[in-house]
Amino acid sequence: MKVLLVNGSAKVHGNTARALAEVAGALEADGIETEVFQLGAKPIRDCIDCQRCRTQGGGCVFDDDVVNKLIAAAREADGFVFGSPVYYAHPSGRILSALDRAFYAGGNAFTHKPGAVVAVARRGGTSTTFDVLNKYLTINQMPVVSSTYWNNVFGRNPGEAEQDAEGLATMRNIGHNMAWLLRCIQAGAAAGIEPPVAEHAHTNFIR
C-alpha cells in the first residue's frame, strides 16, 4: 500500500515539507510506502469548467502543468495527505488550482481512498485552510483521517517547524491512524466488503 503526500508549497524544503515528512515517517514505520508529490513553483492553471474532461477522458485538457501527472500518481495510491502553507488565512493558490482540476477531471482516482489535510502557518489561518482542503475529501466520498488535534504545524522560516513538538506529534498520529485505516480497508476488501455505490441527483435553486 502507498500514500501520496502532496506538497502545496513552492518550497521543496520548507515547513510544509517538514510536516509531511513527519507523517511519512510514521506511515513507513507502520509498513506503508510513501511518495511525495511536489506541486513545484511553476504556474498551475485554474479550472475553466470547459467540460472537455467529461468527453475526452484521461484527465484535464490542459496538459502543460503538473495536474495530469498528479491524477496519474493518484491512481496508483491508496491514500493521500494534502499539505499547504497558509497564505492570507487560506491554502496556497497552487494547491487549490491543482485540486480543483484533479478532482474534477480525475475524481475517481481519489474516491473511497482515505485522505488527510495538513496546514502550516506562521500564526493564524490554519483552521480555515484545514476547512477548505477537507471539502475536497468530503465531496468525493473519501474517509477523513483524523489525529489528536487539528492537523496544524507552526513555523514561518524553514526549519522552525522543528520547534512545534505538539504539531509534529499530531503529524505522526495522522500517519499511524492512516496506516491503521488502510489495513482495515484492506481487510474488509479481503472479506468481500465493497464500497457503496453512490446515488446522484443534480438540482439547482434557479426558477
ABEGO torsion letter per residue (X at the ends): XBBBBBBABABAABAAAAAAAAAAAAAAAAGBBBBBBBAEABBBBBBAGAGAAAAAEGEBABAABAAAAAAAAAAABABBBBBBBBBGGBBBAAAAAAAAAAAAAAAAAABGBBBBBBBBBAABGAAAAAAAAAAAAAAAGBBBBBBABBBBBBEABBGAAAABAAAAAAAAAAAAAAAAAAAAAAAAAAAGBBBBBBBBBBBBABX
